[in-house]
Amino acid sequence: MYPPRSQRNEGRKRARKPKIGKAWIITNLVLLFMIVGLFGYYYIFEHDSSGSLAENAKHSQTERNIQTGSDNDENSTPSGSEDVNETKDSTVPDTSSRPVTTPGTNASEGSSSGAKSSSEKDRQAQENSPKKDTNNDDGNSPAVTLHFIGDVQFSGKVEQRLEQNGFDFPYQYLGSLFHKDDLTIANLETPVTTNGVGALNKTYVYKSSPKALTAMAAAGVDAVNLANNHILDQGTSGLLDTLKYLDEKGIAHAGAGRNAKEAYAPHYFERNGIKIALLGATRVMPEANWNASAKQPGVAGAYDSTAIVKSIREARNQADLVIVVAHWGKERATALEPHQTELSHAFIDAGADLVIGGHPHVLQGMEQYKGKWIAYSTGNFIFSKSTVPATWDTAIFQATCTRNGDCKMKLTPYRAELGQPIPLKDVEASKILQKVAALSPSNVSIGVDGTVSAQ
C-alpha cells in the first residue's frame, strides 16, 4: 500500500534540500570570486592608468621647463643668486663691480679706463664671439692669437720723423698683421698730451702728440701698458690727458689710472669666446709718489708686489687667460735682475698665464715656469735710435693661447730703426733668434721659423 501523497511530497522536499544548499553555496562562491576578480582587475587597471598619467605629466613639465628656461634648466639663474649681466659671452659674467683690494683703496675690477674699447676687433668680438662651453677644453677648443710689441714712444726725433713722413710711418712694414690677430698689445712709454709740465729730475723726458694714437689705433693696436717709468714725464695732468686720448681712440689700457682702483684693475676683453684679463705693473719708477693711491693718479707699482698679486688672483677667478705686462730690469742689460725672476714667478703662482716684460731696451731671454711662458724683455719697437747696436734688435712676440691658458710662442725678428721697425729675414733674423735662445735657460730652444719650445 502506498503512503499518502502528502508524505510523498514531504519526502521529496527533504531530498531536495541538500541539493539546493550545495547549489546555493556554489553560486555564492562563484559570485564572490567574480566580485574579487572585478575588484582586482579594477585596481590593477586604474593603478597602471594613473601611473601613466603621472609620468606623462612629468615629461610634459620637463618639456615646458626646457622651452621657457625655468629653474630646472641648467642655463637659468637660480632663485636668490646674484644677477648675471652678460655682454659678449652669454656664460661670462660682467665683473666690473667685483672688488679688488689694493693698499689704501678698495679697487674694483673692470676696465682700467672705465670704458670698453671701441676698436673694430672689439665690435667684431661682440658680434661673432661664440658662447663659452667650459666642458670643451680639448684639441678643438677655440684659441686666440696675440701680438706683443716692445717700447713705443713718439717724442723728440721720432716725432720729427713722423711729422715729415706721416704718423702711420711706423706701421708701413706691418701690413694688416695687427688687424688679423685677436689682440695687439704695446708698452706706451710716453705721456700723450699737448699740455703738462716736464719732469725736472730725469735725463729723458717724453711727450707725444695725440695724432700718434690715431695712427696707432688705425694700425690695429688694441691695448697698451702704462705701468712704466715715463708715463708721468708730464706730471699727473699729462697722465690724465693720456687716459682721455686713449679712451677717445678706443685703445684699452692697464697699469696706470686716476687712482689705485684703476691702476691695478685688469682690463677685460672677449675674443673667440675666451675672456682675457690684461694687467700692468712696474718695478721701475723715478719717485715713490708715482705710485697710484686712493685719490692720487699714478701707476701700478711692483716694488711691493702685494697689490698687483692680489689683482692677478682676482683676475684668475674671472678670466680664462690672464696676461701681465711688467716693466723691470736694467737698461741695456741682457742679464736678468733677481727681481725679474722673483716677480715673474710670483705672478704665475698667483694665476698669470703669460708674462711679457719690457724696459731694458734690449732683448732678453725667455723662460717657461710651471708650463707658463715669460718673455723677460721685448726691446724697443717704435723708438729713437741709440748708438748701442743691441737696442736695434727687436721682435714681435706672438702667443697663440687656448681657453685653459696654454700658450705657444713664436718670434718674428725686426730691427728698430728711428721711429720704424723693419722686418728681418734669413741670416739677420736667424741671429736674433739665436741670441734670444742663448739668453734663455738651456731647456728653451727657438726654431728657424721663430717657434719657441721647452723640453
VEXFI-577771 format. One record per residue (C-alpha): residue number from 1; residue in one letter; x, y, z. Coordinates in Angstrom, 3 decimals. Example, Ala and Ser with C-alpha at 12.3 -4.5 7.8 and 13.67 -1.06 7.14 Angstrom:
# VEXFI-577771
- n/res/east/north/up
- 1/a/12.300/-4.500/7.800
- 2/s/13.670/-1.060/7.140
//
This chain:
# VEXFI-577771
- n/res/east/north/up
- 1/m/0.000/0.000/0.000
- 2/y/1.355/3.384/-0.948
- 3/p/1.926/6.236/1.580
- 4/p/-0.314/9.217/1.394
- 5/r/0.540/11.902/-1.216
- 6/s/1.380/14.492/1.416
- 7/q/4.006/12.239/2.892
- 8/r/5.473/11.600/-0.527
- 9/n/5.819/15.398/-1.186
- 10/e/7.419/15.924/2.187
- 11/g/9.954/13.247/1.378
- 12/r/10.780/14.822/-1.946
- 13/k/11.360/18.221/-0.250
- 14/r/13.711/16.701/2.285
- 15/a/15.637/15.023/-0.544
- 16/r/15.993/18.342/-2.472
- 17/k/17.175/20.442/0.489
- 18/p/20.782/19.126/0.450
- 19/k/20.962/19.666/-3.296
- 20/i/19.635/23.247/-3.042
- 21/g/22.074/24.023/-0.207
- 22/k/25.056/22.865/-2.223
- 23/a/23.889/24.810/-5.297
- 24/w/23.465/27.969/-3.201
- 25/i/26.930/27.647/-1.756
- 26/i/28.470/27.112/-5.183
- 27/t/26.547/30.085/-6.592
- 28/n/27.697/32.339/-3.760
- 29/l/31.292/31.241/-4.192
- 30/v/31.156/31.936/-7.915
- 31/l/29.686/35.380/-7.259
- 32/l/32.342/36.047/-4.625
- 33/f/35.145/35.093/-6.991
- 34/m/33.640/37.277/-9.683
- 35/i/33.447/40.230/-7.319
- 36/v/37.050/39.709/-6.172
- 37/g/38.164/39.391/-9.782
- 38/l/36.371/42.572/-10.750
- 39/f/37.944/44.489/-7.873
- 40/g/41.363/43.093/-8.710
- 41/y/41.050/43.973/-12.361
- 42/y/39.803/47.444/-11.497
- 43/y/42.650/48.068/-9.064
- 44/i/45.352/46.904/-11.477
- 45/f/43.909/48.809/-14.417
- 46/e/43.413/52.056/-12.512
- 47/h/46.894/51.896/-10.914
- 48/d/48.601/51.484/-14.267
- 49/s/46.492/54.195/-15.789
- 50/s/47.189/56.704/-13.004
- 51/g/50.910/55.896/-13.144
- 52/s/50.990/56.550/-16.880
- 53/l/49.169/59.829/-16.428
- 54/a/51.621/60.952/-13.759
- 55/e/54.593/60.015/-15.928
- 56/n/53.149/61.867/-18.908
- 57/a/52.545/64.916/-16.736
- 58/k/56.176/64.807/-15.577
- 59/h/57.506/64.656/-19.133
- 60/s/55.222/67.489/-20.170
- 61/q/56.505/69.667/-17.325
- 62/t/60.113/68.910/-18.297
- 63/e/59.441/69.957/-21.879
- 64/r/57.856/73.202/-20.687
- 65/n/60.915/73.896/-18.493
- 66/i/63.285/73.475/-21.446
- 67/q/61.219/75.781/-23.598
- 68/t/60.742/78.531/-21.011
- 69/g/64.051/78.338/-19.111
- 70/s/62.638/77.655/-15.679
- 71/d/64.676/76.931/-12.555
- 72/n/65.099/73.323/-13.643
- 73/d/67.047/74.446/-16.703
- 74/e/70.825/74.302/-16.079
- 75/n/71.309/77.534/-18.010
- 76/s/68.936/79.563/-15.903
- 77/t/69.845/81.802/-12.980
- 78/p/68.835/80.099/-9.714
- 79/s/66.403/81.953/-7.492
- 80/g/68.155/84.145/-4.977
- 81/s/71.502/84.100/-6.794
- 82/e/73.417/87.127/-7.959
- 83/d/72.088/88.551/-11.185
- 84/v/74.417/87.978/-14.150
- 85/n/74.757/90.762/-16.664
- 86/e/76.315/89.478/-19.857
- 87/t/77.959/91.438/-22.622
- 88/k/79.694/89.389/-25.313
- 89/d/79.669/85.839/-23.993
- 90/s/76.384/84.671/-22.556
- 91/t/78.134/82.499/-19.962
- 92/v/80.705/85.038/-18.808
- 93/p/79.581/87.483/-16.101
- 94/d/80.315/91.201/-16.166
- 95/t/82.672/91.595/-13.207
- 96/s/83.186/95.342/-13.249
- 97/s/81.513/95.665/-9.841
- 98/r/83.540/92.976/-8.089
- 99/p/86.103/94.381/-5.630
- 100/v/89.871/94.108/-5.811
- 101/t/91.584/95.397/-2.692
- 102/t/94.817/97.353/-3.048
- 103/p/96.795/99.310/-0.486
- 104/g/94.906/102.428/0.511
- 105/t/91.852/101.678/-1.587
- 106/n/89.103/99.216/-2.362
- 107/a/89.765/98.633/-6.038
- 108/s/87.117/97.104/-8.243
- 109/e/87.790/95.033/-11.287
- 110/g/86.837/96.125/-14.734
- 111/s/88.253/98.306/-17.442
- 112/s/91.175/100.361/-16.241
- 113/s/89.713/103.235/-18.195
- 114/g/86.149/102.739/-17.037
- 115/a/85.037/102.279/-20.643
- 116/k/85.332/99.386/-23.036
- 117/s/87.469/99.691/-26.135
- 118/s/85.510/100.592/-29.256
- 119/s/88.058/99.135/-31.672
- 120/e/86.961/97.125/-34.680
- 121/k/88.217/93.903/-33.095
- 122/d/86.082/94.528/-30.010
- 123/r/82.994/95.129/-32.142
- 124/q/83.644/92.004/-34.191
- 125/a/84.189/90.016/-30.994
- 126/q/80.813/91.132/-29.676
- 127/e/79.105/90.059/-32.884
- 128/n/80.965/86.827/-33.567
- 129/s/82.068/85.516/-30.176
- 130/p/80.520/82.064/-29.590
- 131/k/79.041/81.055/-26.270
- 132/k/81.575/79.750/-23.817
- 133/d/81.489/75.995/-23.253
- 134/t/83.599/75.221/-20.216
- 135/n/83.409/71.494/-20.939
- 136/n/85.168/71.759/-24.283
- 137/d/88.837/72.264/-23.436
- 138/d/90.114/69.617/-25.829
- 139/g/92.061/69.939/-29.058
- 140/n/89.074/71.566/-30.737
- 141/s/88.858/74.386/-28.203
- 142/p/88.923/77.943/-29.538
- 143/a/92.195/79.871/-29.396
- 144/v/93.333/83.470/-29.632
- 145/t/96.331/84.945/-31.428
- 146/l/98.025/87.769/-29.541
- 147/h/100.898/90.048/-30.575
- 148/f/103.153/91.889/-28.141
- 149/i/105.464/94.686/-29.207
- 150/g/108.135/96.465/-27.201
- 151/d/108.564/100.037/-26.034
- 152/v/106.770/102.701/-28.064
- 153/q/107.180/106.487/-27.915
- 154/f/106.594/109.328/-30.374
- 155/s/108.694/112.104/-28.887
- 156/g/111.769/114.122/-29.913
- 157/k/113.499/112.840/-33.045
- 158/v/110.788/110.216/-33.531
- 159/e/108.142/112.925/-33.652
- 160/q/110.206/114.939/-36.139
- 161/r/110.407/111.965/-38.477
- 162/l/106.686/111.271/-38.158
- 163/e/105.822/114.881/-38.900
- 164/q/107.832/114.532/-42.119
- 165/n/106.597/111.077/-43.168
- 166/g/103.173/110.809/-41.544
- 167/f/102.151/109.285/-38.251
- 168/d/101.395/105.987/-39.992
- 169/f/105.087/105.732/-40.921
- 170/p/105.954/103.277/-38.080
- 171/y/103.489/100.678/-39.362
- 172/q/104.282/100.661/-43.074
- 173/y/106.056/97.283/-42.980
- 174/l/103.466/95.602/-40.792
- 175/g/100.670/95.456/-43.341
- 176/s/97.461/94.075/-41.830
- 177/l/99.230/91.888/-39.246
- 178/f/97.653/93.603/-36.255
- 179/h/94.222/93.547/-37.855
- 180/k/94.288/89.810/-38.472
- 181/d/95.095/88.839/-34.883
- 182/d/92.774/88.896/-31.885
- 183/l/94.711/91.331/-29.723
- 184/t/97.782/93.549/-30.136
- 185/i/99.429/94.990/-27.011
- 186/a/102.239/97.557/-26.760
- 187/n/104.126/99.291/-23.964
- 188/l/103.334/103.017/-24.313
- 189/e/106.486/104.608/-22.926
- 190/t/105.307/108.215/-23.158
- 191/p/102.532/110.500/-21.996
- 192/v/100.265/111.727/-24.782
- 193/t/99.372/115.347/-24.177
- 194/t/99.614/118.873/-25.547
- 195/n/99.999/120.268/-22.027
- 196/g/101.757/119.127/-18.890
- 197/v/104.962/120.156/-17.159
- 198/g/108.068/118.126/-17.880
- 199/a/109.819/116.320/-15.032
- 200/l/112.950/118.119/-13.846
- 201/n/114.800/115.195/-12.290
- 202/k/115.106/112.962/-15.367
- 203/t/117.591/112.659/-18.217
- 204/y/114.977/111.629/-20.768
- 205/v/111.554/113.279/-20.652
- 206/y/108.964/112.292/-23.267
- 207/k/105.845/113.952/-24.624
- 208/s/103.898/112.700/-27.656
- 209/s/101.164/114.105/-29.867
- 210/p/97.590/112.743/-29.805
- 211/k/97.966/112.301/-33.571
- 212/a/100.199/109.327/-32.821
- 213/l/97.315/107.480/-31.151
- 214/t/95.064/107.952/-34.173
- 215/a/97.624/106.152/-36.336
- 216/m/98.254/103.524/-33.662
- 217/a/94.572/102.631/-33.458
- 218/a/94.310/102.558/-37.256
- 219/a/97.255/100.125/-37.381
- 220/g/95.365/97.668/-35.168
- 221/v/96.965/98.177/-31.759
- 222/d/94.236/97.319/-29.242
- 223/a/95.794/97.953/-25.853
- 224/v/98.797/99.479/-24.104
- 225/n/100.583/99.042/-20.814
- 226/l/101.058/102.328/-18.967
- 227/a/102.976/100.979/-15.975
- 228/n/106.443/102.327/-16.757
- 229/n/108.971/104.996/-15.815
- 230/h/107.907/107.572/-18.438
- 231/i/104.105/107.769/-18.322
- 232/l/104.285/110.595/-15.728
- 233/d/107.005/112.554/-17.538
- 234/q/104.474/115.392/-17.899
- 235/g/103.046/115.075/-14.400
- 236/t/99.625/113.843/-13.362
- 237/s/97.923/116.190/-15.836
- 238/g/99.882/114.528/-18.638
- 239/l/98.759/111.097/-17.427
- 240/l/95.127/112.208/-17.252
- 241/d/95.363/113.558/-20.806
- 242/t/96.832/110.229/-21.927
- 243/l/93.930/108.318/-20.422
- 244/k/91.462/110.664/-22.102
- 245/y/93.047/110.354/-25.549
- 246/l/93.359/106.568/-25.287
- 247/d/89.682/106.312/-24.403
- 248/e/88.737/108.560/-27.307
- 249/k/90.717/106.427/-29.762
- 250/g/89.339/103.156/-28.403
- 251/i/92.712/101.885/-27.153
- 252/a/92.441/99.938/-23.908
- 253/h/94.996/100.447/-21.167
- 254/a/96.229/98.881/-17.946
- 255/g/98.863/99.654/-15.344
- 256/a/98.012/103.299/-14.584
- 257/g/94.918/105.249/-13.707
- 258/r/93.219/108.144/-11.974
- 259/n/93.667/106.287/-8.703
- 260/a/94.866/102.924/-7.412
- 261/k/91.481/101.393/-8.172
- 262/e/92.014/101.999/-11.881
- 263/a/95.767/101.464/-11.949
- 264/y/95.658/97.937/-10.537
- 265/a/92.407/96.884/-12.210
- 266/p/92.543/94.387/-15.087
- 267/h/91.110/95.319/-18.444
- 268/y/88.921/92.527/-19.827
- 269/f/88.489/91.514/-23.453
- 270/e/86.321/88.914/-25.169
- 271/r/87.845/87.083/-28.126
- 272/n/86.525/83.854/-29.689
- 273/g/84.574/83.028/-26.562
- 274/i/87.702/83.471/-24.418
- 275/k/87.773/86.053/-21.655
- 276/i/91.177/87.753/-21.384
- 277/a/92.459/89.857/-18.483
- 278/l/95.292/92.356/-19.044
- 279/l/97.244/93.838/-16.138
- 280/g/100.319/96.048/-15.979
- 281/a/102.883/96.725/-13.243
- 282/t/106.232/98.476/-12.958
- 283/r/109.282/97.778/-10.801
- 284/v/110.951/100.891/-12.232
- 285/m/109.922/104.451/-11.331
- 286/p/111.939/107.599/-10.552
- 287/e/109.971/108.578/-7.446
- 288/a/107.794/106.764/-4.955
- 289/n/104.970/109.258/-5.452
- 290/w/104.435/107.857/-8.947
- 291/n/102.526/105.055/-7.225
- 292/a/98.782/105.469/-7.587
- 293/s/96.871/105.841/-4.353
- 294/a/93.235/106.162/-3.308
- 295/k/92.995/109.756/-4.576
- 296/q/96.247/110.151/-6.493
- 297/p/96.729/109.346/-10.213
- 298/g/99.700/107.134/-10.902
- 299/v/100.996/103.704/-11.850
- 300/a/100.569/100.188/-10.518
- 301/g/103.838/99.736/-8.669
- 302/a/105.516/96.390/-8.031
- 303/y/108.285/97.262/-5.563
- 304/d/105.775/95.848/-3.109
- 305/s/104.016/93.208/-5.167
- 306/t/101.111/92.688/-2.748
- 307/a/98.572/94.781/-4.663
- 308/i/99.353/93.501/-8.158
- 309/v/99.465/89.876/-6.961
- 310/k/96.044/90.331/-5.382
- 311/s/94.688/91.777/-8.637
- 312/i/96.120/88.831/-10.585
- 313/r/94.390/86.404/-8.233
- 314/e/91.088/88.209/-8.657
- 315/a/91.530/88.239/-12.449
- 316/r/92.235/84.482/-12.337
- 317/n/88.753/83.963/-10.900
- 318/q/87.098/85.959/-13.682
- 319/a/89.087/85.288/-16.863
- 320/d/90.158/82.312/-18.938
- 321/l/93.503/83.901/-19.837
- 322/v/95.473/86.266/-17.578
- 323/i/98.273/88.400/-19.069
- 324/v/100.669/90.593/-17.108
- 325/v/102.886/93.194/-18.796
- 326/a/105.770/94.079/-16.483
- 327/h/108.299/96.925/-16.550
- 328/w/111.510/95.842/-14.840
- 329/g/115.184/95.013/-15.155
- 330/k/118.216/97.126/-16.016
- 331/e/118.504/99.264/-19.129
- 332/r/120.693/97.862/-21.927
- 333/a/121.477/94.732/-19.915
- 334/t/120.735/91.268/-21.290
- 335/a/121.327/89.624/-17.894
- 336/l/118.298/89.396/-15.635
- 337/e/117.985/91.226/-12.346
- 338/p/116.905/88.982/-9.444
- 339/h/113.598/90.822/-9.089
- 340/q/112.608/89.903/-12.659
- 341/t/112.656/86.192/-11.877
- 342/e/111.097/86.665/-8.459
- 343/l/108.204/88.793/-9.746
- 344/s/107.504/86.719/-12.848
- 345/h/107.274/83.536/-10.780
- 346/a/105.081/85.268/-8.199
- 347/f/102.763/86.479/-10.974
- 348/i/102.403/82.972/-12.373
- 349/d/101.936/81.495/-8.905
- 350/a/99.092/83.998/-8.442
- 351/g/97.403/82.882/-11.674
- 352/a/99.065/84.607/-14.649
- 353/d/99.208/82.563/-17.849
- 354/l/101.643/84.804/-19.711
- 355/v/104.154/87.434/-18.523
- 356/i/105.642/89.921/-21.003
- 357/g/108.434/92.242/-19.869
- 358/g/109.976/95.491/-21.002
- 359/h/112.237/98.416/-20.039
- 360/p/115.788/97.139/-20.738
- 361/h/115.515/98.392/-24.401
- 362/v/117.245/95.166/-25.483
- 363/l/116.007/91.642/-25.977
- 364/q/116.342/89.224/-23.081
- 365/g/115.705/85.511/-22.761
- 366/m/112.520/83.531/-22.352
- 367/e/111.593/81.035/-19.671
- 368/q/108.839/78.509/-19.118
- 369/y/107.792/78.284/-15.480
- 370/k/105.104/75.808/-14.439
- 371/g/104.126/75.494/-18.086
- 372/k/103.655/79.282/-18.496
- 373/w/105.820/81.496/-20.704
- 374/i/107.813/84.525/-19.587
- 375/a/109.360/86.914/-22.127
- 376/y/111.689/88.991/-19.991
- 377/s/112.181/91.870/-22.430
- 378/t/110.723/92.629/-25.838
- 379/g/113.163/95.503/-26.513
- 380/n/112.254/98.688/-28.388
- 381/f/109.777/98.812/-31.240
- 382/i/108.923/102.395/-32.169
- 383/f/111.677/104.402/-30.548
- 384/s/114.625/106.712/-31.014
- 385/k/117.783/105.026/-32.282
- 386/s/120.641/104.599/-29.846
- 387/t/124.278/104.193/-30.718
- 388/v/124.185/100.829/-28.918
- 389/p/123.515/98.167/-31.611
- 390/a/121.863/95.777/-29.126
- 391/t/118.948/98.221/-28.825
- 392/w/118.221/97.840/-32.528
- 393/d/117.288/94.173/-32.163
- 394/t/113.620/93.525/-31.543
- 395/a/110.826/91.130/-32.409
- 396/i/107.091/90.753/-32.462
- 397/f/106.184/88.188/-29.820
- 398/q/103.221/86.090/-30.917
- 399/a/101.260/83.985/-28.445
- 400/t/98.566/81.532/-29.506
- 401/c/96.593/80.638/-26.402
- 402/t/93.692/78.339/-25.619
- 403/r/90.921/78.942/-23.113
- 404/n/92.702/76.872/-20.462
- 405/g/95.755/79.154/-20.575
- 406/d/98.124/77.056/-22.680
- 407/c/100.170/79.336/-24.954
- 408/k/102.503/78.643/-27.856
- 409/m/105.108/81.311/-28.560
- 410/k/106.675/82.489/-31.790
- 411/l/109.094/85.342/-32.527
- 412/t/109.285/87.401/-35.716
- 413/p/112.562/89.386/-35.799
- 414/y/112.680/93.108/-36.624
- 415/r/115.218/95.908/-36.495
- 416/a/114.150/99.065/-34.645
- 417/e/115.142/101.972/-36.873
- 418/l/114.322/105.541/-35.894
- 419/g/110.565/105.527/-35.416
- 420/q/110.047/102.468/-37.609
- 421/p/110.548/98.685/-37.184
- 422/i/111.939/96.878/-40.259
- 423/p/111.296/93.126/-40.726
- 424/l/114.387/90.918/-40.985
- 425/k/114.971/87.742/-42.960
- 426/d/117.472/84.946/-43.367
- 427/v/120.808/85.488/-41.616
- 428/e/119.807/88.678/-39.791
- 429/a/116.621/87.112/-38.498
- 430/s/118.437/83.928/-37.506
- 431/k/120.976/85.889/-35.436
- 432/i/118.223/87.480/-33.349
- 433/l/116.504/84.141/-32.761
- 434/q/119.790/82.529/-31.763
- 435/k/120.501/85.461/-29.450
- 436/v/117.221/85.105/-27.566
- 437/a/117.725/81.340/-27.327
- 438/a/121.229/81.816/-25.936
- 439/l/119.889/84.194/-23.263
- 440/s/117.227/81.658/-22.237
- 441/p/117.544/78.604/-19.966
- 442/s/119.103/75.565/-21.617
- 443/n/115.769/73.765/-21.998
- 444/v/114.386/76.552/-24.233
- 445/s/115.004/76.392/-27.980
- 446/i/113.866/78.532/-30.895
- 447/g/113.355/77.087/-34.371
- 448/v/114.336/78.721/-37.624
- 449/d/110.729/79.846/-38.053
- 450/g/110.748/81.544/-34.630
- 451/t/108.736/78.867/-32.812
- 452/v/109.751/78.681/-29.145
- 453/s/109.700/75.369/-27.298
- 454/a/110.773/73.994/-23.954
- 455/q/111.845/70.465/-23.092
//
